[in-house]
């Protein structure tokens, strides 16, 4: 839905937003060049020369425009997952799935994987996600998975001692 709305957005709308915010002076040629480009409406493909003329007509310095456009680059939009949170989610999810399991017969006892097997599996999953997905959150979480396995191993080892 957002993708469709963004694709329907016209360059004149963006121009008017910048004009209303005070980034564009009323002057000859600027508004005309934008409206001419909007009239062509080849998927709102505005020529680079039009953008260059519009940029020269801005009443602010380039540094301030860049500062304006990057003002929220470092703003956190979601909580950063921690190793502890990831482990808790995995434990809760596994307990939930254990509660929902239907007893279909005798259980096969599968031996728990070793730490080296878990690390290899984590590396394979990490490689798969980085190769096939564009989701940065998923990439970030799976990049941390080997560290979570190691941390869990060392905690268990220290608790047994």
Secondary structure, DSSP 4 states (H G I P E B T S, - for coil): -HHHHHHH--HHHHHHHHHHTT-B---TTHHHHHHHHHHH-STT---HHHHHHHHHTBSS-HHHHHHHHTTTTT---SPPP-HHHHHHHHHHHHHHHHHH----SPPP-PPPPPHHHHHHHHHHHHHHHHHH---HHHHHHHHHHHHHHHHHHHHHHHHH-
